[in-house]
Amino acid sequence: KYPAGKIHIVPKGVELEKFIHKKHSKQKAREMLSLSSDATMLGIIGRIGPGKGQHFLIEAVKRLNSLNCHVELLITGEPTKNEETGYLDYLHKLVGEYNLGDKVHFRPFTDDVETFYCSIDIFTLASKAETYGTVTIEAMASGLPIIATNTGGTPEILKNGELGLLYPPGDIEALSKNVIKLLDNPTKMTELGERAKKEAIEKYSHESESKLIEEIIDRVYS
């Protein structure tokens, strides 16, 4: 058995500066993405595929609006290159069946991901499993309140609910309750975003990664 005292964990660093210091206001970002300026916007970004759960968020938007919780959803991303587009086609079909054309917005993947984060109010994650969710850390650095699935590495990143709200994968009622809970308490939304941002800067920046590595090297060779 390897001695526990010789095991050191260094979280992978993420380039956070562009998320910490926002280059656009929410209004400007929404203008750039052709989104409503006054809507409450949920958002998900990344590869479009069944495991990422975009269909589940569309279902959630339908449910929330039926409960008079008027929210919209921004889906940013594309299917994996050279893969079938059947799932994306299914998402568009679902939006049409539910008459959510004015509530669910699709935008292609862009390198300018900061504009996505600037444009939304709540970052939503619906993945069945995420080992190390870079997009979650980006959302944290952007100061966004986060609602994410209680699976994979996400609970550890969000400190089991201290830095964001968690729900069981596929539990639409639990997700809906979390959205309503945040919208009913703007102060909590702000506090969650601020705590998450502080954690991202302290733990997941390239500077923090380098500092930890240097400390480990110093201990090993001292």
C-alpha positions as CSV (number, residue, x, y, z in Angstrom):
1,K,0.0,0.0,0.0
2,Y,1.4,3.4,-1.0
3,P,2.0,5.7,2.0
4,A,-0.9,8.2,2.3
5,G,1.5,10.9,3.3
6,K,3.2,10.8,-0.1
7,I,0.0,11.3,-2.0
8,H,-0.6,14.9,-3.1
9,I,-3.6,16.2,-5.0
10,V,-3.2,19.1,-7.3
11,P,-6.4,20.2,-9.1
12,K,-5.9,20.8,-12.8
13,G,-5.6,24.5,-13.5
14,V,-8.0,26.3,-15.8
15,E,-7.5,29.6,-17.5
16,L,-9.9,31.8,-15.5
17,E,-8.9,35.4,-16.1
18,K,-11.3,35.8,-19.0
19,F,-14.2,34.6,-16.8
20,I,-13.3,36.5,-13.7
21,H,-13.1,39.8,-15.5
22,K,-16.1,39.9,-17.7
23,K,-15.7,41.8,-21.0
24,H,-19.4,42.2,-21.6
25,S,-22.4,43.3,-19.6
26,K,-25.3,40.8,-19.6
27,Q,-27.3,43.2,-21.9
28,K,-24.4,43.4,-24.4
29,A,-23.9,39.6,-24.4
30,R,-27.5,39.0,-25.1
31,E,-27.5,41.5,-27.9
32,M,-24.6,39.6,-29.4
33,L,-26.5,36.3,-29.1
34,S,-29.8,37.7,-30.2
35,L,-31.5,36.9,-26.9
36,S,-34.2,38.6,-25.0
37,S,-32.8,41.3,-22.7
38,D,-35.2,40.7,-19.8
39,A,-35.7,36.9,-19.8
40,T,-34.5,34.7,-16.9
41,M,-32.0,32.5,-18.8
42,L,-30.8,29.1,-17.8
43,G,-27.7,27.9,-19.8
44,I,-25.7,24.8,-20.7
45,I,-22.6,24.7,-22.9
46,G,-20.5,21.9,-24.3
47,R,-20.9,18.9,-26.5
48,I,-24.4,18.1,-27.5
49,G,-25.2,14.4,-26.8
50,P,-27.6,12.2,-24.8
51,G,-25.1,11.9,-21.9
52,K,-25.0,15.7,-21.5
53,G,-28.8,15.8,-20.9
54,Q,-29.9,18.7,-23.0
55,H,-33.2,17.0,-23.6
56,F,-33.8,16.9,-19.9
57,L,-33.3,20.6,-19.6
58,I,-35.8,21.2,-22.3
59,E,-38.3,19.0,-20.4
60,A,-37.5,21.1,-17.3
61,V,-38.2,24.4,-19.1
62,K,-41.6,23.0,-20.2
63,R,-42.4,22.0,-16.6
64,L,-41.2,25.3,-15.1
65,N,-43.3,27.4,-17.5
66,S,-46.3,25.3,-16.7
67,L,-45.8,26.2,-13.1
68,N,-45.7,29.9,-14.1
69,C,-42.0,30.1,-13.6
70,H,-41.1,31.8,-16.8
71,V,-37.6,30.8,-17.8
72,E,-35.7,30.4,-21.0
73,L,-32.8,28.1,-21.9
74,L,-29.7,28.8,-23.9
75,I,-28.0,25.6,-25.4
76,T,-24.6,26.3,-26.8
77,G,-22.5,23.6,-28.5
78,E,-22.5,21.1,-31.3
79,P,-22.4,17.3,-31.7
80,T,-19.0,15.7,-31.7
81,K,-17.3,16.2,-35.1
82,N,-18.2,13.4,-37.6
83,E,-20.9,12.0,-35.4
84,E,-24.6,11.7,-36.3
85,T,-26.8,14.7,-35.7
86,G,-29.8,12.6,-34.7
87,Y,-29.8,13.8,-31.1
88,L,-29.6,17.4,-32.1
89,D,-32.5,16.9,-34.5
90,Y,-34.4,15.2,-31.7
91,L,-33.8,18.3,-29.5
92,H,-35.2,20.6,-32.2
93,K,-38.2,18.3,-32.6
94,L,-38.8,18.3,-28.9
95,V,-38.8,22.1,-28.8
96,G,-41.3,22.2,-31.6
97,E,-43.6,19.6,-30.0
98,Y,-43.7,21.6,-26.7
99,N,-44.1,24.9,-28.5
100,L,-41.0,26.2,-26.8
101,G,-39.5,27.9,-29.9
102,D,-39.4,31.2,-28.1
103,K,-38.1,29.7,-24.9
104,V,-35.2,27.4,-26.0
105,H,-32.4,28.9,-28.0
106,F,-29.6,27.0,-29.8
107,R,-26.3,28.6,-30.6
108,P,-23.3,26.9,-32.2
109,F,-20.1,26.3,-30.4
110,T,-17.8,29.3,-30.3
111,D,-14.3,30.0,-28.9
112,D,-15.9,33.1,-27.3
113,V,-17.3,31.1,-24.4
114,E,-17.2,34.1,-22.1
115,T,-20.1,35.7,-23.9
116,F,-22.2,32.6,-23.1
117,Y,-21.5,32.9,-19.4
118,C,-22.1,36.7,-19.4
119,S,-25.6,36.1,-21.0
120,I,-27.1,33.7,-18.6
121,D,-28.6,33.9,-15.0
122,I,-28.1,30.3,-13.9
123,F,-25.7,27.7,-15.1
124,T,-27.4,24.3,-15.4
125,L,-25.6,20.9,-15.7
126,A,-27.6,17.8,-16.6
127,S,-24.8,15.3,-17.4
128,K,-25.2,11.7,-16.3
129,A,-21.5,11.8,-15.2
130,E,-18.7,14.4,-15.3
131,T,-15.3,13.3,-14.0
132,Y,-13.8,16.9,-14.0
133,G,-16.3,19.5,-15.3
134,T,-14.3,22.3,-16.7
135,V,-17.5,24.1,-17.7
136,T,-18.6,24.0,-14.1
137,I,-15.3,25.7,-13.0
138,E,-15.7,28.3,-15.7
139,A,-19.2,29.0,-14.5
140,M,-17.9,29.3,-10.9
141,A,-15.2,31.8,-12.0
142,S,-18.0,33.8,-13.8
143,G,-19.8,34.2,-10.5
144,L,-22.9,32.3,-11.6
145,P,-25.2,30.3,-9.4
146,I,-25.0,26.7,-10.4
147,I,-27.5,23.8,-10.4
148,A,-25.9,20.5,-11.3
149,T,-26.3,16.8,-11.2
150,N,-25.3,15.0,-8.0
151,T,-23.0,12.6,-9.8
152,G,-19.4,12.1,-10.9
153,G,-16.9,14.7,-9.8
154,T,-19.4,17.5,-9.7
155,P,-20.4,17.2,-6.0
156,E,-16.7,17.4,-5.0
157,I,-16.2,20.5,-7.1
158,L,-19.3,22.2,-5.6
159,K,-18.4,20.9,-2.1
160,N,-21.5,18.8,-1.9
161,G,-23.9,21.7,-2.3
162,E,-22.0,24.5,-0.5
163,L,-21.1,26.2,-3.9
164,G,-24.2,25.2,-5.9
165,L,-27.4,23.3,-5.8
166,L,-27.4,19.6,-6.6
167,Y,-30.1,17.2,-7.8
168,P,-30.3,13.5,-8.7
169,P,-29.8,12.9,-12.5
170,G,-33.1,12.7,-14.3
171,D,-35.1,14.1,-11.4
172,I,-37.0,16.9,-13.1
173,E,-39.0,17.8,-9.9
174,A,-35.8,18.3,-7.9
175,L,-34.2,20.4,-10.6
176,S,-37.4,22.5,-11.0
177,K,-37.5,23.1,-7.2
178,N,-33.9,24.2,-7.2
179,V,-34.5,26.7,-10.0
180,I,-37.6,28.1,-8.2
181,K,-35.6,28.2,-4.9
182,L,-33.0,30.4,-6.5
183,L,-35.4,32.7,-8.3
184,D,-37.4,33.2,-5.1
185,N,-34.2,34.2,-3.3
186,P,-32.0,36.6,-5.3
187,T,-29.7,37.1,-2.3
188,K,-29.0,33.4,-2.2
189,M,-28.3,33.4,-6.0
190,T,-25.7,36.2,-5.5
191,E,-24.1,34.5,-2.4
192,L,-23.7,31.2,-4.2
193,G,-22.1,32.9,-7.2
194,E,-19.7,34.8,-5.0
195,R,-18.6,31.8,-3.0
196,A,-18.2,29.7,-6.1
197,K,-16.1,32.4,-7.7
198,K,-13.8,32.7,-4.7
199,E,-13.3,28.9,-4.7
200,A,-12.5,28.8,-8.4
201,I,-9.8,31.5,-8.0
202,E,-8.3,30.0,-4.9
203,K,-8.3,26.3,-6.1
204,Y,-8.5,26.0,-9.9
205,S,-6.5,28.8,-11.4
206,H,-3.2,28.1,-13.2
207,E,-1.5,30.2,-10.5
208,S,-2.9,28.0,-7.8
209,E,-1.9,24.8,-9.6
210,S,1.7,26.1,-10.1
211,K,1.9,27.2,-6.4
212,L,0.8,23.7,-5.2
213,I,3.3,22.0,-7.4
214,E,6.1,24.2,-6.2
215,E,5.2,23.5,-2.6
216,I,5.2,19.8,-3.2
217,I,8.6,19.9,-4.8
218,D,10.0,22.0,-2.0
219,R,8.7,19.4,0.6
220,V,10.1,16.5,-1.4
221,Y,13.6,18.0,-1.8
222,S,13.9,19.9,1.4
